[in-house]
Amino acid sequence: MIRTFLNCMLCAVIVLSLGACRRDPPEQRLRATIVAMQDAVETGKPGEFMDAVSSDFVGNEGLDRAGLERLLKGQLLLNAKVAIQTGPVTVDLAGDTATVRFSVLLAGGSRGLLPERGQMQEVVSGWREHDGQWQVYSASWKPVGSD
C-alpha cells in the first residue's frame, strides 16, 4: 500500500513537472508581454514597463532607452491617471523576431472621471526574443491619420 502511494506521488510529480516545462507559443508570450507593459503604465510602474525594453532600443527621432524611460516617467508625473486602449494588435513572427502593429489611445488626467488629455497613435514596433523573454528594440509612432 505504501509502495502504491509512493508510485502515485511519483507519477503526480512527473506530470506536474512536465506541465511546468510546457511553454506557451511565442506569439502568446509576446502578446502577454504587451499586456503586462500596458498594465505597468496604467498602474504607475515604469520600471516594470522598462523591463521589456532592450538596452539598444531606438524610437522616433533617435529616442534611446534612457530617453524613453524619462518620457514615460514624465508622463506619469504629469498625469495622475493614465489609461491605454489598444486597437487590434497584429503580430508578424519571423523566428526569434517579430513586428507588432497596433493603434493606441493614450489618455491622462488628474484622476477625474474624464481624461484631460488624449491622443490616438499608430505604432509599429520591432521585438526580439532572448532566453524566452520578448523585448522591444525599436518603435515608431505617429498620430492616427498623419502621413
MOKATA-V909639 format. One record per residue. N is the residue number from 1. RES is the residue in one letter. PHI is phi in radians with two decimals (* if undefined). PSI is psi in whole degrees, 0 to 359 (NA if undefined). Layout:
<<N & RES & PHI & PSI> <N & RES & PHI & PSI>>
//
This chain:
<<1 & M & * & 314> <2 & I & -1.10 & 321> <3 & R & -1.09 & 318> <4 & T & -1.08 & 317> <5 & F & -1.05 & 315> <6 & L & -1.12 & 321> <7 & N & -1.10 & 319> <8 & C & -1.11 & 318> <9 & M & -1.11 & 318> <10 & L & -1.08 & 315> <11 & C & -1.07 & 318> <12 & A & -1.10 & 318> <13 & V & -1.10 & 318> <14 & I & -1.12 & 313> <15 & V & -1.08 & 315> <16 & L & -1.13 & 320> <17 & S & -1.24 & 328> <18 & L & -1.15 & 320> <19 & G & -1.12 & 323> <20 & A & -1.21 & 331> <21 & C & -1.35 & 339> <22 & R & -1.13 & 133> <23 & R & -1.93 & 146> <24 & D & -1.18 & 155> <25 & P & -1.06 & 153> <26 & P & -0.92 & 315> <27 & E & -1.11 & 321> <28 & Q & -1.12 & 318> <29 & R & -1.15 & 321> <30 & L & -1.12 & 313> <31 & R & -1.08 & 322> <32 & A & -1.14 & 323> <33 & T & -1.11 & 318> <34 & I & -1.09 & 316> <35 & V & -1.10 & 318> <36 & A & -1.11 & 322> <37 & M & -1.14 & 318> <38 & Q & -1.07 & 314> <39 & D & -1.05 & 320> <40 & A & -1.07 & 319> <41 & V & -1.18 & 314> <42 & E & -1.15 & 335> <43 & T & -1.74 & 8> <44 & G & 1.24 & 39> <45 & K & -2.11 & 76> <46 & P & -1.07 & 329> <47 & G & -1.09 & 320> <48 & E & -1.18 & 322> <49 & F & -1.07 & 313> <50 & M & -1.20 & 340> <51 & D & -1.01 & 333> <52 & A & -1.73 & 13> <53 & V & -1.89 & 126> <54 & S & -1.24 & 158> <55 & S & -1.15 & 337> <56 & D & -1.80 & 25> <57 & F & -0.97 & 140> <58 & V & -2.36 & 130> <59 & G & -2.14 & 198> <60 & N & -0.90 & 138> <61 & E & 0.92 & 35> <62 & G & 1.35 & 14> <63 & L & -0.99 & 125> <64 & D & -1.73 & 183> <65 & R & -1.03 & 314> <66 & A & -1.10 & 319> <67 & G & -1.14 & 321> <68 & L & -1.10 & 319> <69 & E & -1.13 & 318> <70 & R & -1.11 & 318> <71 & L & -1.06 & 314> <72 & L & -1.10 & 312> <73 & K & -1.09 & 322> <74 & G & -1.09 & 317> <75 & Q & -1.16 & 323> <76 & L & -1.22 & 330> <77 & L & -1.28 & 322> <78 & L & -1.23 & 325> <79 & N & -2.08 & 111> <80 & A & -1.10 & 333> <81 & K & -2.29 & 129> <82 & V & -2.12 & 133> <83 & A & -2.16 & 141> <84 & I & -2.24 & 129> <85 & Q & -2.21 & 116> <86 & T & -1.68 & 147> <87 & G & -1.46 & 192> <88 & P & -0.98 & 136> <89 & V & -1.78 & 123> <90 & T & -1.85 & 126> <91 & V & -2.04 & 124> <92 & D & -1.97 & 105> <93 & L & -1.52 & 142> <94 & A & -2.51 & 84> <95 & G & 1.25 & 238> <96 & D & -1.73 & 18> <97 & T & -2.20 & 163> <98 & A & -2.68 & 152> <99 & T & -1.98 & 129> <100 & V & -2.09 & 130> <101 & R & -2.16 & 138> <102 & F & -2.90 & 162> <103 & S & -1.81 & 152> <104 & V & -2.49 & 137> <105 & L & -1.80 & 118> <106 & L & -1.83 & 126> <107 & A & -2.30 & 144> <108 & G & -2.59 & 162> <109 & G & 3.12 & 198> <110 & S & -1.84 & 44> <111 & R & 1.28 & 9> <112 & G & -1.28 & 176> <113 & L & -1.19 & 326> <114 & L & -1.90 & 139> <115 & P & -1.19 & 149> <116 & E & -1.60 & 336> <117 & R & -2.38 & 151> <118 & G & -2.85 & 153> <119 & Q & -2.73 & 137> <120 & M & -1.74 & 129> <121 & Q & -2.22 & 150> <122 & E & -1.78 & 130> <123 & V & -2.15 & 136> <124 & V & -2.19 & 125> <125 & S & -2.31 & 149> <126 & G & -1.85 & 137> <127 & W & -2.26 & 152> <128 & R & -2.43 & 147> <129 & E & -1.73 & 130> <130 & H & -2.38 & 122> <131 & D & 0.93 & 40> <132 & G & 1.38 & 4> <133 & Q & -2.02 & 133> <134 & W & -1.54 & 138> <135 & Q & -2.37 & 140> <136 & V & -1.43 & 131> <137 & Y & -2.01 & 348> <138 & S & -2.67 & 151> <139 & A & -2.73 & 143> <140 & S & -2.35 & 146> <141 & W & -2.52 & 152> <142 & K & -2.65 & 154> <143 & P & -1.04 & 141> <144 & V & -1.03 & 133> <145 & G & 1.61 & 349> <146 & S & -1.54 & 146> <147 & D & -2.15 & NA>>
//
